[in-house]
Amino acid sequence: MPPISEAIVALLLLASGCIALIAALGLVRLPTFFDRMHAPALVQTLAAWCVTFASIIHFSTRAGEPRLHIWLIIIILSITVPVTTAVLARATLFRERQEPGSNLPPPLRKQMPATRPDQPPAP
Amino acid sequence: MSPLLTWSITLTLLLYMAAMVLGLVRVLRGPRAQDRVVAMDFMYVVGMLIMLVLAIRYDSSMYFEGALLMVLFGFVGTMALGKFLLRGEVIE
């Protein structure tokens, strides 16, 4: 392996480690739940991309040809992470509105009509 | 494998371990259930990154398949827990 690609791989790995530690510190120290939801996104995007690029560079330079199958990791992560984030945020909104004394805004659906007036009623 | 890469991999694994310990602190301390679920999802992703770094360390592509499975099972587990928190049951 040429030393320049080894240096790039080492730099990307160290960057992802530092990003993971920063995200964990945010997960521990931020005050409310909706603040804490932002911290793991750092790992799921930036650190995963850094590690993926590091392993693509490492395996490609060792094999002498492009090895791109590790793209699957970030493709699957970028599909699944918004879904879990949305579901957890909805669940937390639902649960915090049940608690007495919560100052969250009411759900938007109650202010809208149940069926849109320009739509014909279902048979 | 050069000493630069070996040392950087060791240091990266130590940083990941510190991140997982902090995530475990949040799992144990989290005031409500959704905090624990978010921390568990975070630990799943960090475990997946550890598998990818071990794939570089031991120069084997078997770890890649393990990492892929960890992504998928983390998604399924977090979705099931989120549905449970939202409705009180997983499958309606």
Backbone of each chain as ProteinMPNN parsed JSONL, in Angstrom:
{"seq_chain_A": "MPPISEAIVALLLLASGCIALIAALGLVRLPTFFDRMHAPALVQTLAAWCVTFASIIHFSTRAGEPRLHIWLIIIILSITVPVTTAVLARATLFRERQEPGSNLPPPLRKQMPATRPDQPPAP", "coords_chain_A": {"N_chain_A": [[0.835, -1.2, 0.0], [0.572, 2.199, -0.849], [2.118, 4.92, 0.997], [0.664, 7.299, 1.11], [-2.026, 6.71, 0.786], [-2.436, 5.132, 3.022], [-2.07, 7.069, 4.996], [-4.279, 8.682, 4.47], [-6.359, 6.91, 5.052], [-5.896, 6.462, 7.798], [-6.313, 9.046, 8.767], [-9.012, 9.471, 8.154], [-10.194, 7.488, 9.738], [-9.481, 8.312, 12.345], [-10.802, 10.751, 12.398], [-13.471, 9.888, 12.295], [-13.629, 8.552, 14.738], [-13.286, 10.676, 16.573], [-15.576, 12.145, 15.951], [-17.576, 10.371, 16.712], [-17.149, 10.332, 19.465], [-17.743, 12.985, 20.117], [-20.449, 13.041, 19.468], [-21.409, 11.226, 21.355], [-20.872, 12.587, 23.717], [-22.621, 14.725, 23.361], [-24.992, 13.299, 23.472], [-25.039, 12.573, 26.145], [-24.904, 14.998, 27.555], [-26.737, 16.954, 26.663], [-29.752, 18.822, 27.393], [-32.668, 18.308, 27.013], [-35.011, 15.885, 25.571], [-35.547, 16.337, 22.845], [-33.398, 17.852, 22.108], [-31.409, 15.982, 22.48], [-31.917, 14.17, 20.467], [-30.587, 15.077, 18.244], [-27.909, 14.481, 18.436], [-27.082, 11.678, 17.82], [-27.327, 11.74, 15.037], [-25.021, 12.789, 14.039], [-23.185, 10.694, 14.164], [-24.479, 8.85, 12.561], [-24.405, 9.995, 10.049], [-21.907, 11.55, 9.412], [-19.682, 10.195, 10.643], [-20.134, 7.574, 9.749], [-19.888, 7.922, 7.011], [-17.173, 8.679, 6.873], [-15.846, 6.333, 7.772], [-16.703, 4.557, 5.824], [-15.593, 5.629, 3.476], [-12.913, 5.339, 4.193], [-12.65, 2.521, 4.327], [-13.26, 1.864, 1.695], [-11.12, 3.073, 0.315], [-8.99, 1.67, 1.466], [-9.468, -1.124, 0.846], [-9.625, -0.947, -1.924], [-7.078, -0.029, -2.712], [-5.536, -2.133, -1.803], [-6.475, -4.266, -3.332], [-6.047, -3.36, -5.871], [-7.982, -2.694, -7.643], [-11.227, -1.148, -8.078], [-13.224, -1.444, -5.165], [-16.321, -1.417, -4.297], [-18.408, -2.286, -2.7], [-18.988, -1.509, -0.131], [-20.471, 0.721, -0.132], [-23.086, -0.017, 0.247], [-23.612, 0.084, 2.974], [-23.837, 2.843, 3.688], [-25.888, 3.52, 2.01], [-28.055, 1.991, 2.982], [-28.123, 2.995, 5.587], [-28.785, 5.689, 5.078], [-31.329, 5.374, 4.157], [-32.739, 4.205, 6.298], [-32.346, 5.702, 8.657], [-33.759, 8.299, 8.668], [-36.377, 7.339, 8.89], [-36.51, 5.985, 11.388], [-35.876, 8.142, 13.04], [-38.06, 9.864, 12.592], [-40.173, 8.27, 13.52], [-39.499, 7.939, 16.243], [-39.567, 10.605, 17.089], [-42.273, 11.231, 16.66], [-43.416, 9.419, 18.454], [-42.44, 10.387, 20.879], [-43.581, 12.966, 20.929], [-46.283, 12.237, 21.048], [-46.345, 10.906, 23.523], [-45.498, 12.873, 25.311], [-47.511, 14.736, 25.119], [-49.518, 13.48, 26.427], [-48.845, 13.717, 29.071], [-49.62, 15.516, 32.09], [-49.478, 19.066, 32.284], [-47.732, 19.615, 30.192], [-46.118, 21.739, 27.846], [-46.299, 21.59, 25.115], [-47.235, 22.338, 21.705], [-50.616, 21.824, 20.462], [-51.759, 18.937, 18.535], [-51.779, 19.203, 14.954], [-53.761, 18.12, 13.463], [-56.251, 18.256, 14.553], [-57.203, 20.753, 14.045], [-57.884, 20.86, 11.424], [-60.373, 20.125, 8.862], [-62.078, 16.964, 8.77], [-62.491, 15.644, 6.331], [-61.533, 16.652, 3.086], [-63.132, 19.378, 1.431], [-63.287, 19.508, -1.374], [-63.204, 16.975, -2.244], [-64.982, 14.149, -3.382], [-67.283, 12.262, -1.385], [-66.455, 9.072, -0.009], [-67.647, 6.121, -1.537]], "CA_chain_A": [[0.0, 0.0, 0.0], [1.356, 3.45, -0.804], [1.943, 5.577, 2.305], [-0.297, 8.399, 1.103], [-3.371, 6.178, 1.017], [-2.493, 4.746, 4.434], [-2.264, 8.278, 5.802], [-5.664, 9.129, 4.307], [-7.221, 5.978, 5.801], [-5.723, 6.724, 9.232], [-6.947, 10.332, 9.086], [-10.477, 9.315, 8.138], [-10.614, 6.697, 10.901], [-9.4, 9.137, 13.553], [-11.888, 11.74, 12.348], [-14.746, 9.256, 12.671], [-13.609, 8.295, 16.179], [-13.542, 11.931, 17.293], [-16.976, 12.524, 15.741], [-18.407, 9.503, 17.548], [-17.02, 10.768, 20.858], [-18.491, 14.243, 20.253], [-21.877, 12.709, 19.474], [-21.753, 10.594, 22.635], [-20.906, 13.653, 24.724], [-23.888, 15.428, 23.181], [-26.083, 12.43, 23.947], [-25.074, 12.557, 27.605], [-24.943, 16.293, 28.227], [-27.795, 17.88, 26.249], [-30.745, 18.793, 28.484], [-33.986, 17.725, 26.766], [-34.99, 14.767, 24.621], [-35.489, 16.786, 21.453], [-32.003, 18.224, 21.849], [-30.571, 14.783, 22.413], [-32.118, 13.432, 19.221], [-29.701, 15.555, 17.184], [-26.529, 14.015, 18.583], [-26.717, 10.484, 17.063], [-27.272, 11.989, 13.592], [-23.619, 13.036, 13.694], [-22.555, 9.396, 13.914], [-25.121, 8.137, 11.458], [-24.021, 10.554, 8.747], [-20.514, 11.931, 9.14], [-18.735, 9.14, 11.014], [-20.328, 6.424, 8.858], [-19.28, 8.25, 5.713], [-15.709, 8.648, 6.997], [-15.385, 4.943, 7.841], [-16.964, 3.932, 4.535], [-14.551, 6.054, 2.535], [-11.647, 4.735, 4.605], [-12.538, 1.117, 3.919], [-13.203, 1.794, 0.226], [-9.743, 3.381, -0.106], [-8.099, 0.588, 1.91], [-9.641, -2.363, 0.082], [-9.34, -0.719, -3.336], [-5.64, 0.017, -2.96], [-4.952, -3.466, -1.608], [-6.841, -5.166, -4.416], [-5.623, -2.816, -7.148], [-9.156, -2.393, -8.465], [-12.238, -0.568, -7.181], [-14.083, -2.316, -4.363], [-17.319, -0.423, -3.89], [-19.602, -2.878, -2.084], [-19.26, -0.941, 1.195], [-21.505, 1.744, -0.315], [-24.378, -0.522, 0.73], [-23.822, 0.499, 4.37], [-24.38, 4.202, 3.822], [-27.193, 3.583, 1.338], [-29.081, 1.494, 3.914], [-28.244, 3.948, 6.705], [-29.493, 6.913, 4.693], [-32.756, 5.078, 4.012], [-33.42, 3.812, 7.529], [-32.205, 6.654, 9.764], [-34.875, 9.247, 8.776], [-37.603, 6.663, 9.317], [-36.486, 5.777, 12.842], [-35.92, 9.443, 13.705], [-39.426, 10.376, 12.542], [-41.038, 7.461, 14.391], [-39.21, 8.254, 17.641], [-40.042, 11.956, 17.404], [-43.728, 11.164, 16.795], [-43.757, 8.713, 19.694], [-42.187, 11.265, 22.021], [-44.627, 13.996, 20.936], [-47.515, 11.602, 21.519], [-46.273, 10.593, 24.947], [-45.378, 14.08, 26.138], [-48.8, 15.421, 25.16], [-50.373, 12.811, 27.405], [-48.485, 14.083, 30.443], [-50.2, 16.78, 32.536], [-48.541, 20.166, 32.437], [-46.797, 19.76, 29.087], [-46.361, 22.975, 27.12], [-46.134, 21.365, 23.683], [-48.406, 22.763, 20.942], [-51.526, 20.718, 20.192], [-51.577, 18.366, 17.203], [-52.332, 20.039, 13.891], [-54.827, 17.443, 12.743], [-57.553, 18.583, 15.118], [-57.669, 22.034, 13.536], [-58.289, 20.738, 10.025], [-61.566, 19.29, 8.702], [-61.776, 15.534, 8.666], [-62.374, 15.339, 4.905], [-61.398, 17.872, 2.293], [-64.446, 19.631, 0.826], [-63.318, 19.324, -2.822], [-63.171, 15.551, -2.589], [-66.276, 13.473, -3.224], [-67.276, 11.29, -0.29], [-66.188, 7.69, -0.413], [-68.895, 5.359, -1.692]], "C_chain_A": [[0.865, 1.243, 0.0], [1.085, 4.198, 0.489], [0.908, 6.684, 2.287], [-1.713, 7.875, 1.356], [-3.521, 5.67, 2.45], [-2.723, 5.951, 5.32], [-3.701, 8.768, 5.688], [-6.608, 8.235, 5.097], [-7.117, 6.258, 7.295], [-6.415, 8.019, 9.638], [-8.467, 10.201, 9.132], [-10.956, 8.518, 9.359], [-10.562, 7.525, 12.183], [-10.492, 10.193, 13.576], [-13.209, 11.11, 12.773], [-14.774, 8.926, 14.162], [-13.905, 9.549, 16.983], [-15.005, 12.351, 17.144], [-17.896, 11.667, 16.601], [-18.336, 9.928, 19.012], [-17.791, 12.067, 21.087], [-19.99, 13.959, 20.317], [-22.287, 12.068, 20.791], [-21.799, 11.624, 23.756], [-22.201, 14.452, 24.605], [-25.053, 14.617, 23.7], [-26.175, 12.448, 25.465], [-25.418, 13.935, 28.17], [-26.115, 17.175, 27.832], [-29.018, 17.733, 27.159], [-32.04, 18.063, 28.164], [-33.901, 16.636, 25.709], [-34.837, 15.249, 23.19], [-34.136, 17.391, 21.111], [-31.148, 16.983, 21.652], [-30.762, 13.993, 21.136], [-31.158, 13.858, 18.128], [-28.323, 14.915, 17.258], [-26.234, 12.735, 17.796], [-26.677, 10.686, 15.551], [-25.845, 12.255, 13.134], [-22.903, 11.728, 13.363], [-23.151, 8.753, 12.669], [-24.798, 8.739, 10.104], [-22.507, 10.671, 8.625], [-19.533, 10.807, 9.478], [-18.885, 7.922, 10.108], [-19.737, 6.701, 7.479], [-17.77, 8.184, 5.783], [-15.199, 7.209, 6.996], [-15.6, 4.256, 6.501], [-15.916, 4.338, 3.506], [-13.216, 5.443, 2.895], [-11.56, 3.293, 4.147], [-12.571, 0.969, 2.402], [-11.78, 2.055, -0.252], [-8.817, 2.22, 0.252], [-8.235, -0.648, 1.033], [-9.357, -2.155, -1.394], [-7.848, -0.68, -3.598], [-4.982, -1.332, -2.702], [-5.257, -4.384, -2.77], [-6.346, -4.661, -5.765], [-6.765, -2.535, -8.096], [-10.236, -1.843, -7.54], [-13.067, -1.63, -6.47], [-15.136, -1.427, -3.711], [-18.492, -1.014, -3.117], [-19.932, -2.273, -0.731], [-20.218, 0.245, 1.091], [-22.846, 1.302, 0.247], [-24.671, -0.039, 2.146], [-24.444, 1.883, 4.416], [-25.676, 4.34, 3.053], [-28.29, 3.128, 2.302], [-29.244, 2.45, 5.091], [-29.044, 5.169, 6.289], [-30.957, 6.64, 4.39], [-33.415, 4.904, 5.374], [-33.385, 4.882, 8.616], [-33.319, 7.702, 9.8], [-36.163, 8.601, 9.26], [-37.608, 6.48, 10.833], [-36.55, 7.107, 13.591], [-37.341, 9.991, 13.73], [-40.329, 9.594, 13.49], [-40.78, 7.789, 15.857], [-39.689, 9.645, 18.012], [-41.556, 11.965, 17.551], [-44.136, 10.492, 18.103], [-43.549, 9.619, 20.901], [-43.203, 12.389, 22.099], [-45.918, 13.431, 21.506], [-47.484, 11.382, 23.012], [-46.19, 11.843, 25.81], [-46.674, 14.87, 26.161], [-49.751, 14.764, 26.14], [-50.098, 13.283, 28.831], [-49.175, 15.386, 30.839], [-49.115, 17.838, 32.672], [-47.515, 20.285, 31.338], [-47.145, 21.021, 28.296], [-46.107, 22.799, 25.625], [-47.37, 21.883, 22.946], [-49.303, 21.577, 20.632], [-51.295, 20.158, 18.796], [-52.339, 19.157, 16.158], [-53.593, 19.434, 13.319], [-56.192, 17.847, 13.272], [-58.097, 19.899, 14.572], [-58.138, 21.95, 12.096], [-59.58, 19.926, 9.94], [-61.186, 17.85, 8.425], [-61.641, 15.124, 7.199], [-62.281, 16.651, 4.142], [-62.682, 18.122, 1.522], [-64.465, 19.4, -0.681], [-63.265, 17.868, -3.225], [-64.577, 14.96, -2.455], [-66.205, 12.472, -2.086], [-67.085, 9.874, -0.813], [-67.51, 6.92, -0.523], [-69.05, 4.298, -0.607]], "O_chain_A": [[1.81, 1.329, 0.784], [-0.019, 4.137, 1.029], [0.323, 6.994, 3.325], [-2.502, 8.514, 2.052], [-4.602, 5.763, 3.031], [-3.481, 5.877, 6.287], [-4.286, 9.216, 6.673], [-7.542, 8.719, 5.736], [-8.132, 6.289, 7.989], [-7.026, 8.099, 10.703], [-9.124, 10.742, 10.021], [-11.993, 8.832, 9.943], [-11.472, 7.459, 13.009], [-11.046, 10.501, 14.631], [-13.979, 11.715, 13.519], [-15.83, 9.009, 14.789], [-14.669, 9.513, 17.947], [-15.608, 12.854, 18.092], [-18.877, 12.164, 17.156], [-19.342, 9.891, 19.721], [-18.422, 12.237, 22.13], [-20.711, 14.557, 21.115], [-23.379, 12.327, 21.296], [-22.654, 11.553, 24.639], [-22.809, 14.816, 25.612], [-25.987, 15.159, 24.291], [-27.269, 12.347, 26.019], [-26.146, 14.032, 29.158], [-26.471, 18.075, 28.593], [-29.293, 16.637, 27.646], [-32.486, 17.255, 28.979], [-32.881, 16.473, 25.039], [-34.094, 14.658, 22.406], [-33.763, 17.439, 19.939], [-30.281, 16.936, 20.779], [-29.881, 13.227, 20.745], [-30.924, 13.106, 17.182], [-27.637, 14.816, 16.241], [-25.198, 12.691, 17.134], [-26.059, 9.89, 14.844], [-25.493, 11.983, 11.986], [-22.121, 11.655, 12.414], [-22.44, 8.189, 11.837], [-24.909, 8.047, 9.092], [-21.893, 9.967, 7.823], [-18.647, 10.502, 8.68], [-17.889, 7.301, 9.735], [-19.155, 5.813, 6.857], [-17.134, 7.685, 4.855], [-14.232, 6.894, 6.303], [-14.766, 3.454, 6.081], [-15.412, 3.502, 2.757], [-12.453, 5.063, 2.007], [-10.525, 2.868, 3.633], [-11.968, 0.039, 1.867], [-11.281, 1.345, -1.124], [-7.965, 1.828, -0.546], [-7.238, -1.167, 0.53], [-8.896, -3.079, -2.065], [-7.383, -1.233, -4.595], [-3.967, -1.647, -3.324], [-4.416, -5.192, -3.164], [-6.234, -5.441, -6.711], [-6.532, -2.17, -9.248], [-10.167, -2.054, -6.33], [-13.545, -2.583, -7.084], [-14.875, -0.771, -2.703], [-19.483, -0.319, -2.893], [-21.031, -2.485, -0.217], [-20.723, 0.724, 2.106], [-23.651, 2.129, 0.674], [-25.823, 0.219, 2.493], [-25.452, 2.094, 5.09], [-26.498, 5.19, 3.394], [-29.323, 3.785, 2.431], [-30.361, 2.694, 5.546], [-29.889, 5.643, 7.048], [-31.759, 7.573, 4.366], [-34.522, 5.396, 5.593], [-34.311, 4.961, 9.423], [-33.808, 7.991, 10.892], [-36.953, 9.234, 9.96], [-38.603, 6.787, 11.49], [-37.189, 7.207, 14.638], [-37.789, 10.517, 14.748], [-41.156, 10.182, 14.187], [-41.724, 7.908, 16.639], [-40.168, 9.856, 19.126], [-42.087, 12.62, 18.449], [-45.07, 10.928, 18.776], [-44.359, 9.633, 21.828], [-43.651, 12.745, 23.189], [-46.569, 14.059, 22.341], [-48.471, 11.635, 23.703], [-46.741, 11.879, 26.91], [-46.927, 15.604, 27.116], [-50.682, 15.402, 26.631], [-50.982, 13.258, 29.688], [-49.305, 16.281, 30.005], [-47.997, 17.56, 33.107], [-46.515, 20.983, 31.508], [-48.319, 21.334, 28.099], [-45.739, 23.755, 24.943], [-48.461, 21.869, 23.515], [-48.825, 20.445, 20.546], [-50.698, 20.83, 17.954], [-53.403, 19.711, 16.432], [-54.417, 20.148, 12.747], [-57.182, 17.795, 12.543], [-59.303, 20.144, 14.623], [-58.742, 22.899, 11.596], [-59.865, 19.126, 10.832], [-60.106, 17.563, 7.909], [-60.76, 14.333, 6.862], [-62.895, 17.646, 4.529], [-63.275, 17.176, 1.003], [-65.527, 19.124, -1.239], [-63.28, 17.55, -4.415], [-65.28, 15.261, -1.49], [-65.148, 11.887, -1.852], [-67.506, 9.538, -1.919], [-68.388, 7.071, 0.326], [-70.044, 3.571, -0.592]]}, "seq_chain_B": "MSPLLTWSITLTLLLYMAAMVLGLVRVLRGPRAQDRVVAMDFMYVVGMLIMLVLAIRYDSSMYFEGALLMVLFGFVGTMALGKFLLRGEVIE", "coords_chain_B": {"N_chain_B": [[0.841, -4.323, 7.218], [1.187, -1.029, 8.191], [2.854, 0.665, 10.954], [1.639, 3.148, 11.434], [-1.009, 2.881, 10.537], [-1.868, 0.787, 12.176], [-1.689, 1.908, 14.751], [-3.43, 4.047, 14.515], [-5.818, 2.698, 14.102], [-6.095, 1.364, 16.54], [-6.387, 3.56, 18.259], [-8.725, 4.658, 17.249], [-10.537, 2.627, 17.833], [-10.475, 2.777, 20.605], [-11.607, 5.307, 20.993], [-14.172, 4.831, 20.001], [-14.977, 3.007, 21.903], [-15.108, 4.593, 24.19], [-17.2, 6.232, 23.362], [-19.273, 4.367, 23.252], [-19.471, 3.67, 25.923], [-20.368, 6.08, 27.008], [-22.828, 6.214, 25.708], [-24.003, 4.015, 26.922], [-24.206, 4.982, 29.497], [-26.229, 6.85, 29.096], [-28.281, 5.1, 28.404], [-28.662, 3.753, 30.832], [-29.307, 5.859, 32.541], [-31.266, 7.366, 31.395], [-34.148, 9.409, 31.572], [-36.676, 8.7, 30.603], [-38.432, 6.276, 28.521], [-38.022, 6.747, 25.784], [-35.6, 8.078, 25.635], [-33.818, 6.067, 26.281], [-34.221, 4.395, 24.081], [-33.245, 5.935, 21.932], [-30.559, 6.115, 22.705], [-29.862, 3.431, 22.559], [-30.104, 2.944, 19.838], [-28.068, 4.596, 18.924], [-25.891, 3.192, 20.034], [-26.036, 0.851, 18.558], [-25.296, 1.806, 16.002], [-22.688, 2.673, 16.48], [-21.508, 0.241, 17.132], [-21.714, -1.0, 14.657], [-19.912, 0.59, 13.22], [-17.586, -0.15, 14.539], [-17.363, -2.795, 13.67], [-16.788, -2.307, 10.953], [-14.302, -1.031, 11.157], [-12.825, -3.1, 12.255], [-12.863, -4.78, 10.069], [-11.07, -3.472, 8.384], [-8.821, -3.714, 9.996], [-8.306, -6.519, 10.251], [-8.309, -7.192, 7.641], [-10.382, -8.449, 6.162], [-13.363, -9.374, 4.483], [-15.505, -10.443, 5.727], [-16.422, -9.159, 7.987], [-17.784, -7.073, 6.947], [-20.253, -8.062, 6.107], [-21.342, -8.743, 8.558], [-21.574, -6.162, 9.599], [-23.487, -5.085, 7.907], [-25.694, -6.656, 8.604], [-25.973, -5.772, 11.237], [-26.785, -3.127, 10.852], [-29.305, -3.551, 9.667], [-30.696, -5.032, 11.651], [-30.598, -3.237, 13.769], [-32.211, -1.22, 12.738], [-34.688, -2.576, 12.553], [-35.15, -3.251, 15.253], [-35.226, -0.711, 16.488], [-37.389, 0.434, 15.149], [-39.447, -1.277, 15.992], [-39.473, -0.763, 18.756], [-40.098, 1.956, 18.687], [-42.651, 1.913, 17.53], [-43.931, 0.559, 19.562], [-43.756, 2.416, 21.643], [-45.342, 4.357, 20.533], [-47.93, 3.309, 20.161], [-48.436, 1.34, 22.026], [-48.513, -1.264, 21.298], [-46.853, -3.6, 19.132], [-47.554, -4.768, 16.632], [-50.506, -3.994, 15.068]], "CA_chain_B": [[0.15, -3.156, 7.791], [2.201, -0.137, 8.746], [2.561, 1.073, 12.338], [0.715, 4.295, 11.455], [-2.391, 2.402, 10.421], [-2.183, -0.012, 13.363], [-1.929, 2.783, 15.907], [-4.653, 4.849, 14.336], [-6.97, 1.815, 14.304], [-6.253, 1.156, 17.987], [-6.908, 4.787, 18.866], [-10.124, 4.8, 16.831], [-11.36, 1.686, 18.606], [-10.606, 3.303, 21.968], [-12.58, 6.403, 20.956], [-15.498, 4.215, 19.866], [-15.335, 2.388, 23.178], [-15.545, 5.675, 25.076], [-18.524, 6.67, 22.905], [-20.274, 3.371, 23.641], [-19.675, 3.766, 27.379], [-21.233, 7.233, 27.258], [-24.182, 5.81, 25.304], [-24.535, 3.121, 27.964], [-24.606, 5.856, 30.606], [-27.543, 7.399, 28.779], [-29.263, 4.015, 28.489], [-28.962, 3.453, 32.233], [-29.729, 7.019, 33.3], [-32.284, 8.1, 30.673], [-35.315, 9.536, 32.446], [-37.86, 8.024, 30.064], [-38.127, 5.141, 27.633], [-37.535, 7.145, 24.465], [-34.17, 8.383, 25.74], [-33.091, 4.791, 26.201], [-34.291, 3.864, 22.714], [-32.304, 6.701, 21.11], [-29.201, 5.733, 23.077], [-29.607, 2.083, 22.059], [-29.885, 3.084, 18.398], [-26.712, 5.142, 18.804], [-24.908, 2.143, 20.3], [-26.04, -0.048, 17.397], [-24.524, 2.381, 14.894], [-21.265, 2.661, 16.838], [-21.071, -1.145, 16.982], [-21.527, -1.238, 13.223], [-18.653, 1.225, 12.818], [-16.498, -0.983, 15.075], [-17.201, -3.927, 12.747], [-16.109, -1.865, 9.727], [-12.89, -0.779, 11.465], [-12.183, -4.418, 12.387], [-12.652, -5.299, 8.717], [-9.794, -2.911, 7.909], [-7.722, -4.218, 10.832], [-7.978, -7.912, 9.943], [-8.242, -7.317, 6.19], [-11.305, -9.495, 5.756], [-14.654, -8.791, 4.124], [-16.575, -11.081, 6.493], [-16.948, -8.179, 8.932], [-18.713, -6.194, 6.235], [-21.594, -8.657, 6.146], [-21.83, -8.545, 9.919], [-21.97, -4.764, 9.775], [-24.761, -4.916, 7.195], [-26.749, -7.243, 9.434], [-26.198, -4.923, 12.407], [-27.607, -1.985, 10.424], [-30.693, -3.973, 9.453], [-31.344, -5.406, 12.921], [-30.797, -2.017, 14.543], [-33.403, -0.55, 12.204], [-35.898, -3.321, 12.929], [-35.364, -3.12, 16.689], [-35.637, 0.643, 16.846], [-38.75, 0.646, 14.655], [-40.392, -1.99, 16.849], [-39.603, -0.036, 20.021], [-40.813, 3.199, 18.426], [-44.076, 1.585, 17.39], [-44.457, 0.205, 20.884], [-43.942, 3.657, 22.403], [-46.387, 5.176, 19.912], [-49.261, 2.735, 20.217], [-48.613, 0.382, 23.096], [-48.314, -2.616, 20.792], [-45.953, -3.532, 17.988], [-48.34, -5.049, 15.434], [-51.909, -3.73, 15.407]], "C_chain_B": [[1.152, -2.285, 8.534], [1.857, 0.247, 10.179], [1.613, 2.257, 12.426], [-0.726, 3.822, 11.446], [-2.795, 1.6, 11.659], [-2.505, 0.872, 14.56], [-3.191, 3.595, 15.733], [-5.891, 3.979, 14.517], [-7.195, 1.565, 15.788], [-6.87, 2.376, 18.66], [-8.38, 4.989, 18.504], [-11.034, 3.861, 17.617], [-11.525, 2.149, 20.049], [-11.624, 4.441, 22.014], [-13.998, 5.853, 20.833], [-15.942, 3.598, 21.187], [-15.789, 3.443, 24.171], [-16.943, 6.152, 24.683], [-19.594, 5.671, 23.332], [-20.514, 3.394, 25.148], [-20.578, 4.949, 27.71], [-22.672, 6.942, 26.829], [-24.82, 4.9, 26.331], [-24.952, 3.912, 29.198], [-25.987, 6.426, 30.34], [-28.622, 6.32, 28.825], [-29.656, 3.761, 29.939], [-29.624, 4.622, 32.94], [-30.963, 7.677, 32.7], [-33.584, 8.204, 31.436], [-36.534, 8.787, 31.912], [-37.437, 6.989, 29.034], [-37.534, 5.612, 26.32], [-36.064, 7.568, 24.495], [-33.342, 7.109, 25.632], [-33.108, 4.23, 24.789], [-33.315, 4.603, 21.804], [-30.866, 6.312, 21.429], [-28.864, 4.336, 22.565], [-29.361, 2.102, 20.551], [-28.48, 3.622, 18.117], [-25.668, 4.053, 19.022], [-24.868, 1.108, 19.185], [-25.16, 0.496, 16.277], [-23.035, 2.38, 15.224], [-20.714, 1.233, 16.758], [-20.842, -1.524, 15.535], [-20.224, -0.612, 12.743], [-17.458, 0.429, 13.345], [-16.259, -2.182, 14.17], [-16.459, -3.5, 11.482], [-14.626, -1.599, 9.981], [-12.148, -2.103, 11.654], [-11.977, -5.069, 11.033], [-11.367, -4.747, 8.126], [-8.633, -3.536, 8.686], [-7.313, -5.625, 10.433], [-8.044, -8.219, 8.462], [-9.146, -8.433, 5.668], [-12.655, -8.871, 5.471], [-15.812, -9.48, 4.835], [-17.231, -10.09, 7.445], [-17.952, -7.262, 8.267], [-20.129, -6.754, 6.275], [-22.187, -8.569, 7.541], [-22.304, -7.127, 10.16], [-23.308, -4.487, 9.095], [-25.921, -5.481, 8.009], [-27.026, -6.38, 10.663], [-27.017, -3.703, 12.047], [-29.062, -2.41, 10.322], [-31.38, -4.317, 10.766], [-31.529, -4.199, 13.833], [-32.016, -1.259, 14.072], [-34.68, -1.254, 12.662], [-36.189, -3.153, 14.416], [-35.842, -1.738, 17.086], [-37.041, 0.946, 16.345], [-39.771, -0.05, 15.549], [-40.583, -1.258, 18.177], [-40.338, 1.28, 19.83], [-42.3, 2.974, 18.248], [-44.696, 1.237, 18.734], [-44.692, 1.455, 21.725], [-45.107, 4.468, 21.847], [-47.767, 4.627, 20.195], [-49.499, 1.817, 21.41], [-48.566, -1.052, 22.637], [-47.549, -2.518, 19.486], [-46.72, -3.737, 16.693], [-49.806, -4.871, 15.793], [-52.799, -4.695, 14.645]], "O_chain_B": [[1.877, -2.764, 9.405], [0.696, 0.166, 10.58], [0.855, 2.367, 13.39], [-1.557, 4.285, 12.227], [-3.923, 1.714, 12.137], [-3.464, 0.624, 15.291], [-3.938, 3.81, 16.688], [-6.907, 4.451, 15.027], [-8.334, 1.551, 16.253], [-7.751, 2.257, 19.511], [-9.18, 5.43, 19.329], [-12.139, 4.227, 18.016], [-12.577, 1.944, 20.655], [-12.413, 4.535, 22.954], [-14.919, 6.349, 21.483], [-17.117, 3.652, 21.551], [-16.745, 3.225, 24.915], [-17.772, 6.442, 25.546], [-20.691, 6.064, 23.728], [-21.635, 3.163, 25.601], [-21.446, 4.851, 28.577], [-23.621, 7.362, 27.491], [-26.021, 4.985, 26.591], [-25.926, 3.566, 29.866], [-26.824, 6.484, 31.241], [-29.75, 6.59, 29.236], [-30.833, 3.576, 30.246], [-30.426, 4.412, 33.85], [-31.643, 8.45, 33.373], [-34.091, 7.188, 31.912], [-37.342, 8.291, 32.696], [-36.256, 6.842, 28.718], [-36.638, 4.961, 25.782], [-35.36, 7.432, 23.494], [-32.3, 7.081, 24.977], [-32.119, 3.651, 24.341], [-32.631, 3.979, 20.994], [-30.042, 6.19, 20.523], [-27.725, 4.072, 22.181], [-28.514, 1.365, 20.046], [-27.797, 3.168, 17.199], [-24.677, 3.984, 18.294], [-23.813, 0.548, 18.888], [-24.379, -0.24, 15.674], [-22.208, 2.117, 14.351], [-19.566, 1.04, 16.357], [-19.913, -2.263, 15.209], [-19.505, -1.215, 11.946], [-16.429, 0.341, 12.673], [-15.115, -2.558, 13.919], [-15.602, -4.232, 10.987], [-13.786, -1.899, 9.133], [-10.986, -2.226, 11.265], [-11.026, -5.83, 10.851], [-10.645, -5.468, 7.438], [-7.591, -3.85, 8.111], [-6.124, -5.911, 10.289], [-7.859, -9.366, 8.055], [-8.735, -9.252, 4.846], [-13.053, -7.927, 6.154], [-16.973, -9.153, 4.587], [-18.436, -10.156, 7.689], [-18.856, -6.735, 8.915], [-21.092, -6.009, 6.457], [-23.387, -8.348, 7.698], [-23.307, -6.904, 10.837], [-24.151, -3.76, 9.621], [-26.988, -4.874, 8.097], [-28.174, -6.261, 11.09], [-27.859, -3.272, 12.836], [-29.953, -1.724, 10.825], [-32.53, -3.934, 10.976], [-32.5, -4.135, 14.587], [-32.771, -0.716, 14.879], [-35.632, -0.609, 13.103], [-37.338, -2.939, 14.803], [-36.744, -1.595, 17.911], [-37.807, 1.633, 17.021], [-40.831, 0.506, 15.835], [-41.705, -1.139, 18.671], [-41.114, 1.69, 20.694], [-43.117, 3.745, 18.75], [-45.847, 1.579, 19.007], [-45.694, 1.556, 22.433], [-45.781, 5.182, 22.589], [-48.694, 5.398, 20.446], [-50.647, 1.547, 21.764], [-48.577, -1.97, 23.457], [-47.584, -1.49, 18.81], [-46.558, -2.962, 15.75], [-50.302, -5.517, 16.715], [-54.022, -4.647, 14.784]]}, "name": "protein", "num_of_chains": 2, "seq": "MPPISEAIVALLLLASGCIALIAALGLVRLPTFFDRMHAPALVQTLAAWCVTFASIIHFSTRAGEPRLHIWLIIIILSITVPVTTAVLARATLFRERQEPGSNLPPPLRKQMPATRPDQPPAPMSPLLTWSITLTLLLYMAAMVLGLVRVLRGPRAQDRVVAMDFMYVVGMLIMLVLAIRYDSSMYFEGALLMVLFGFVGTMALGKFLLRGEVIE"}
